[in-house]
Amino acid sequence: MHSDAAPAVRSRTVTEGPTPSAPTWDPQQYLRHAGHRTRPFVDLLARIPDLPTQAPRIADLGCGPGNVTALLADRWSKARITGYDLSREMLERAAEEHAGPTPGGGSLDFRHADIASWLPEEPYDLIVSNAALQWVPSHPGSFAAWINGLRPGGTFAFQIPGNFQAPSHSLLAALCDTPRWRPRLAGLGARYIHLLEPGEYLARLTELGCAVEVWETTYYQMLTGPDPVLDWVKGTALRPVLTALGEDQEAVSDFLLQYRDLLRGAYPPGPRGTVFPFRRVFAIARKEN
Ligand SMILES: C[S@@+](CC[C@H](N)C(=O)[O-])C[C@H]1O[C@@H](n2cnc3c(N)ncnc32)[C@H](O)[C@@H]1O
């Protein structure tokens, strides 16, 4: 799908701003590492079982710029797929690049929604989420409603980062908590305590009557270019910090320099690039008939 595809089914809310507490997103920065960021979704997709209908209804929660949402149409060419996201910037990029009819007779559209309150408004064959539920502390509490909204034989599948103990995040949390930054950034570097352990996800989804598969993988990502870990987190973990510092360019610059120096110590470059290990947790829950 290209930007010259038929007009998107654009949401009434694409033009609205994000909710005040949400960080602003930068699709261009996020997509700079699209190859590494897409790989886990491809691995998740490969394990999702066949869906119960020929023209399935699919939701992608926290779809971002829509490039992984579009991969769903490659596998289910007749599917009616909706990507939901909170970020106006991400939704605009997704609509421009990917919305419209798909070659197999399905469609892709993108709508504004908060995952925290999203509920299936019709029966779904697949509800999927890639690298987004970590931003939604209440997400385990929504599992029952989401699975209830699946057709029998439908699937709920997600991937979330599990690297919040890694230096990239612990150094960010520690820096935000220094006297210089605490008044403006307290808590913004350590937002992930609400994530469950893989075994807890497995137990929750099993209790909801699903056949469940959960696993974890650590990707040893080889990043290139100067300060590549800083470049990576500018697209994700740093969003709340950059949003909080806003237009204060001096503060942004000071913060990035301090954080960059910490990252250089933790992730020294090697002869072929900088290794950035990244643990991710996967879950697939098929609603039994
Ligand atoms: C790391 S990006 C992942 C994007 C995409 N799923 C991918 O795999 O490339 C996280 C996305 O989740 C979205 N997001 C965060 N909190 C959200 C919420 N409460 N409701 C909807 N989307 C949310 C962000 O706007 C962002 O686009």
The ligand as a Tripos MOL2 file, in Angstrom:
@<TRIPOS>MOLECULE
LIG
   27    29     1     0     0
SMALL
NO_CHARGES

@<TRIPOS>ATOM
      1 C1          6.7260    1.6860   20.5450 C.3       1 LIG1
      2 S1          5.3570    2.2220   19.5640 S.3       1 LIG1
      3 C2          4.8680    0.7050   18.7500 C.3       1 LIG1
      4 C3          4.2050    0.9790   17.4270 C.3       1 LIG1
      5 C4          3.8680   -0.2500   16.5820 C.3       1 LIG1
      6 N1          2.9650   -1.1610   17.2570 N.3       1 LIG1
      7 C5          5.1110   -0.9990   16.1670 C.2       1 LIG1
      8 O1          5.2770   -2.1470   16.5680 O.co2     1 LIG1
      9 O2          5.9320   -0.4170   15.4420 O.co2     1 LIG1
     10 C6          4.1170    2.3920   20.8340 C.3       1 LIG1
     11 C7          2.8330    2.9960   20.2940 C.3       1 LIG1
     12 O3          1.8440    2.8540   21.3050 O.3       1 LIG1
     13 C8          1.0390    4.0060   21.2810 C.3       1 LIG1
     14 N2          0.3610    4.1410   22.5790 N.ar      1 LIG1
     15 C9          0.9330    4.3590   23.7810 C.ar      1 LIG1
     16 N3         -0.0180    4.4080   24.7330 N.ar      1 LIG1
     17 C10        -1.2000    4.2400   24.0920 C.ar      1 LIG1
     18 C11        -2.5530    4.1950   24.5360 C.ar      1 LIG1
     19 N4         -2.8650    4.3420   25.8260 N.pl3     1 LIG1
     20 N5         -3.5170    4.0030   23.6230 N.ar      1 LIG1
     21 C12        -3.2120    3.8550   22.3010 C.ar      1 LIG1
     22 N6         -1.9450    3.8790   21.8370 N.ar      1 LIG1
     23 C13        -0.9600    4.0660   22.7170 C.ar      1 LIG1
     24 C14         1.9950    5.1330   20.9920 C.3       1 LIG1
     25 O4          1.3300    6.2770   20.5300 O.3       1 LIG1
     26 C15         2.9130    4.4840   19.9600 C.3       1 LIG1
     27 O5          2.4620    4.7180   18.6610 O.3       1 LIG1
@<TRIPOS>BOND
     1     1     2 1
     2     2     3 1
     3     2    10 1
     4     3     4 1
     5     4     5 1
     6     5     6 1
     7     5     7 1
     8     7     8 2
     9     7     9 1
    10    10    11 1
    11    11    12 1
    12    11    26 1
    13    12    13 1
    14    13    14 1
    15    13    24 1
    16    14    15 ar
    17    14    23 ar
    18    15    16 ar
    19    16    17 ar
    20    17    18 ar
    21    17    23 ar
    22    18    19 1
    23    18    20 ar
    24    20    21 ar
    25    21    22 ar
    26    22    23 ar
    27    24    25 1
    28    24    26 1
    29    26    27 1
@<TRIPOS>SUBSTRUCTURE
     1 LIG1         1 GROUP 0 **** ****
